[in-house]
Amino acid sequence: MSDQLLMWGVFGILMVVMLAIDLGLNRTSHNVSLRQALSWSVIWISLALAFNVGIYVMLGKIKALEFLTGYLIEKSLSVDNLFVFIMIFNYFGIRGKHQARVLKWGILGALVLRALFIFTGIELLTAFHWMFYLFGALLLYTAWKMAFGEEDEVHPDKNLLVRLARRMFPFTKRVHGDWFFTRRRGVLVASPLFLTLVMVESSDVLFAIDSIPAIFAVTMDPFIVFTSNIFAIMGLRALYFLLANVMGMFVYLKLGISFILAFVGGKMIVGAIGLHIPIHISLAVIFASLALSIIASLTIGKKHAQQKVPVEKAECDKK
């Protein structure tokens, strides 16, 4: 048995065990406390780092650096998902325990979708070299749009899957219980929770189009791409409840993420023409971008907010 095949086995067993624990503890809808969110965030990050150590021991330093770089890219991009999740939940009026239920099934669906995207992407890049230029250009465009484009908005009426769901099922106007479907007078009726789930899944498809090519700029090894991606999204629900109430503090985080996308997009293009950027440089750039954007948010952004409040208060007093 090869070392990588052994690591595939370890990864598979670990995911099955953790999913069983997670689903077992969350069989019924409940509010996720800050303590629970922090505990699960620490658990998932610790498991990812421990698995990275296992890769270092079994597969060597380069593979370990590739995993860590891919994990940081996916983790940072998944934070951007949280902004969209907040808008989706606010639009549909989904609160507390119902958010946890939607995210649980949304992340399980994302596991299947990510696997499909990853292995399809690898086949395309292997078969068509020009796809590197296409994916690189896509990342550069996404980076520019994230940094200089308008703020994202949620438009369920423009979502093809949402329109299709509304044609297929009658929906209740409000959330009653934690079910997605029920029968009323013999008719199958859907809850707004199901529409919310459809929006979450469709938004993840859009994010996957950006995030998965970003990892391809780091490595084409299916094992590294898949495992780093899955570890990043498995902790997404806990991260949401940990950061949802303080996301407004990280005002410069999107700029940091957009720079990372621009860097890996450029890396993919120059790599396609034979210019290789060492993995340790990529890791340093990504880590520095995240650190600087967070520090800037907590210092410059906080000072700006404190200065803005007295000005707004003075204007209100004048009125």
C-alpha positions in Angstrom: 0.0 0.0 0.0 1.4 3.4 -1.0 1.8 6.2 1.6 -0.7 8.4 -0.2 -3.3 5.5 -0.4 -2.8 5.1 3.4 -3.5 8.8 3.9 -6.6 8.6 1.8 -7.8 5.8 4.1 -7.0 7.9 7.2 -8.8 10.9 5.7 -11.9 8.8 4.8 -12.2 7.3 8.3 -11.7 10.6 9.9 -14.4 12.3 7.8 -16.9 9.4 8.5 -16.3 9.5 12.2 -16.5 13.3 12.4 -19.7 13.4 10.3 -21.3 10.7 12.5 -20.4 12.7 15.6 -21.6 16.0 14.1 -24.9 14.5 12.8 -25.5 12.6 16.0 -25.0 15.8 18.1 -27.2 17.9 15.8 -30.1 15.6 15.0 -32.5 18.2 16.2 -32.4 22.0 15.5 -30.9 24.1 18.2 -29.2 27.4 18.7 -25.5 27.2 18.4 -23.8 29.1 21.3 -20.6 31.1 21.0 -18.9 28.5 23.2 -20.0 25.6 20.9 -18.9 27.5 17.8 -15.5 28.3 19.3 -15.0 24.6 20.4 -15.9 23.2 17.0 -13.8 25.8 15.2 -10.8 24.8 17.3 -11.5 21.1 16.7 -11.7 21.4 12.9 -8.6 23.6 12.7 -6.7 21.3 15.0 -7.7 18.2 12.9 -6.6 20.0 9.7 -3.2 20.9 11.3 -2.8 17.3 12.7 -3.6 15.9 9.3 -1.0 18.3 7.8 1.6 16.8 10.2 0.6 13.4 9.0 1.2 14.5 5.4 4.6 15.8 6.3 5.6 12.5 7.9 4.2 10.3 5.2 4.5 12.3 2.0 7.2 14.9 2.8 7.7 18.6 3.2 6.5 19.8 -0.2 3.2 18.0 0.0 2.7 19.4 3.5 3.3 22.9 2.4 0.9 22.4 -0.5 -1.8 21.2 1.8 -1.3 24.1 4.2 -1.3 26.7 1.4 -4.4 25.1 -0.1 -6.1 25.0 3.3 -5.4 28.7 3.9 -6.7 29.7 0.5 -9.9 27.8 1.0 -10.3 28.9 4.6 -9.9 32.6 3.6 -12.3 32.2 0.6 -14.9 30.4 2.8 -14.9 33.5 5.1 -16.2 35.4 2.1 -19.0 32.8 1.9 -20.1 34.0 5.3 -21.0 37.5 4.1 -23.4 35.9 1.5 -24.9 33.5 4.0 -25.7 36.4 6.3 -27.5 38.2 3.5 -29.4 35.0 2.5 -30.6 34.4 6.1 -31.6 38.1 6.5 -33.5 38.0 3.2 -35.6 35.0 4.1 -35.9 35.9 7.8 -34.1 32.7 9.0 -33.0 32.9 12.6 -31.1 30.9 15.3 -31.6 27.2 15.2 -32.9 27.2 11.7 -29.7 28.7 10.4 -27.8 25.8 11.9 -30.1 23.3 10.2 -29.8 24.9 6.8 -26.0 25.1 7.1 -25.7 21.5 8.2 -27.4 20.2 5.0 -25.9 22.9 2.9 -22.3 21.8 3.8 -23.2 18.2 3.3 -24.4 19.0 -0.2 -21.2 21.1 -0.8 -19.1 18.0 -0.1 -20.6 16.3 -3.1 -20.5 19.4 -5.3 -16.9 20.1 -4.4 -15.8 16.6 -5.2 -17.5 16.8 -8.7 -15.8 20.2 -9.4 -12.4 19.1 -8.2 -12.1 15.9 -10.2 -13.7 17.5 -13.3 -11.3 20.4 -13.1 -8.3 18.2 -12.9 -9.4 16.2 -15.9 -9.9 19.5 -17.9 -6.6 20.9 -16.9 -4.8 17.6 -17.7 -6.5 17.4 -21.1 -6.4 21.1 -22.2 -3.4 23.2 -21.2 -5.1 26.4 -22.3 -7.5 25.9 -19.4 -4.8 27.2 -17.1 -5.0 30.6 -18.8 -8.8 30.5 -18.6 -8.9 29.7 -14.9 -6.1 32.2 -14.2 -8.0 35.0 -16.0 -11.2 34.0 -14.1 -9.4 34.4 -10.8 -8.0 37.8 -11.8 -11.5 39.0 -12.8 -13.0 37.7 -9.6 -10.2 39.5 -7.6 -10.9 42.8 -9.4 -14.6 42.5 -8.9 -14.3 41.7 -5.2 -11.9 44.6 -4.7 -13.6 47.3 -6.8 -17.0 46.0 -7.7 -20.3 46.8 -6.0 -21.4 45.1 -2.9 -23.0 41.7 -3.3 -26.8 41.5 -3.1 -29.1 38.6 -2.8 -31.7 38.2 -5.6 -33.6 35.0 -5.1 -36.1 35.9 -7.9 -33.1 35.9 -10.4 -31.9 32.5 -9.2 -32.7 29.8 -11.7 -32.8 27.0 -9.0 -35.1 29.1 -6.8 -37.5 29.8 -9.6 -37.5 26.1 -10.5 -38.3 25.1 -6.9 -41.1 27.6 -6.7 -42.7 26.1 -9.9 -42.3 22.5 -8.6 -43.7 23.0 -5.0 -46.2 25.2 -3.2 -44.4 27.1 -0.3 -45.6 28.3 3.1 -45.1 32.0 3.7 -43.5 31.4 7.1 -41.2 28.9 8.8 -43.2 26.4 11.0 -41.0 23.9 12.7 -37.6 22.7 11.3 -38.9 20.7 8.3 -38.1 21.3 4.7 -41.2 19.5 3.4 -44.5 18.3 4.8 -47.9 17.2 3.6 -51.0 19.3 4.1 -54.3 17.9 2.9 -52.4 15.3 0.9 -50.3 17.9 -0.9 -46.5 18.1 -0.6 -45.6 21.6 0.7 -42.2 23.2 1.1 -40.9 25.5 3.8 -38.9 28.8 3.2 -36.1 26.8 4.8 -35.9 24.7 1.6 -35.6 27.9 -0.6 -32.9 29.1 1.8 -31.1 25.8 1.4 -31.3 26.1 -2.4 -29.8 29.6 -2.3 -27.0 28.4 0.0 -26.2 25.5 -2.3 -26.3 27.6 -5.5 -24.0 30.3 -3.8 -21.5 27.5 -3.0 -21.5 26.5 -6.6 -20.5 30.0 -7.5 -17.8 30.1 -4.8 -16.4 26.8 -6.0 -15.9 28.2 -9.4 -13.5 30.7 -7.8 -12.0 28.7 -5.0 -11.1 25.4 -6.7 -9.1 27.0 -9.5 -7.2 28.9 -6.8 -6.0 25.6 -5.4 -5.0 24.3 -8.8 -2.5 27.2 -8.9 -0.9 25.5 -5.9 -1.0 21.8 -6.9 -2.7 19.4 -9.3 -2.5 16.5 -6.8 -6.1 15.3 -6.3 -5.4 14.2 -2.8 -4.0 17.6 -1.7 -6.7 19.6 -3.5 -9.6 17.5 -2.2 -8.5 17.0 1.4 -7.5 20.7 1.9 -10.8 21.8 0.4 -12.9 19.5 2.5 -11.2 20.3 5.8 -11.8 24.0 5.1 -15.5 23.7 4.4 -16.2 21.2 7.1 -15.5 23.9 9.7 -17.6 26.5 7.9 -20.7 26.2 10.0 -18.9 26.6 13.3 -17.0 29.5 11.8 -20.2 31.2 10.7 -21.7 31.2 14.3 -18.3 32.3 15.7 -17.9 35.3 13.3 -21.5 36.2 12.2 -22.0 38.9 14.7 -18.5 40.5 14.2 -18.1 40.2 10.5 -18.6 44.0 10.2 -15.3 44.5 12.1 -13.2 42.9 9.2 -13.7 45.8 6.8 -10.4 45.1 4.9 -10.7 41.4 4.8 -12.2 41.4 1.3 -9.2 43.4 0.0 -6.9 40.8 1.5 -8.9 37.9 -0.1 -9.0 39.7 -3.5 -5.2 40.1 -3.4 -4.9 36.4 -2.7 -7.1 35.6 -5.7 -5.1 37.9 -7.9 -1.8 36.4 -6.7 -2.9 32.8 -7.4 -4.5 33.8 -10.7 -1.2 35.3 -11.8 0.7 32.3 -10.4 -1.5 30.0 -12.5 -0.9 32.0 -15.7 2.9 32.3 -15.3 3.1 28.7 -14.2 1.4 27.7 -17.5 4.2 29.4 -19.4 7.0 27.7 -17.4 7.7 30.3 -14.6 7.4 28.4 -11.3 6.8 30.3 -8.0 8.1 28.1 -5.1 5.4 26.9 -2.7 7.0 28.5 0.4 6.8 31.9 -1.3 3.1 31.3 -2.1 2.4 30.4 1.5 4.2 33.4 2.8 2.3 35.8 0.5 -1.1 34.3 1.4 -0.4 34.3 5.1 0.9 37.9 5.0 -2.1 39.0 3.0 -4.6 37.5 5.6 -2.6 38.8 8.6 -2.3 42.4 7.2 -5.9 42.6 6.2 -7.1 41.4 9.7 -4.7 43.7 11.5 -5.7 46.7 9.3 -9.4 45.9 10.0 -8.9 45.7 13.8 -6.8 48.9 13.9 -7.5 51.3 11.1 -11.0 50.1 10.5 -11.9 50.4 14.3 -10.5 53.9 14.5 -12.5 54.9 11.4 -15.7 53.5 13.0 -15.0 55.4 16.2 -14.5 58.7 14.4 -17.6 58.1 12.3 -20.0 57.6 15.2 -19.4 61.0 16.9 -19.8 62.8 13.5 -23.1 61.0 12.8 -24.3 61.8 16.4 -23.5 65.5 15.9 -25.4 65.6 12.7 -28.4 64.0 14.4 -28.2 66.6 17.2 -28.3 69.4 14.7 -31.4 68.0 13.1 
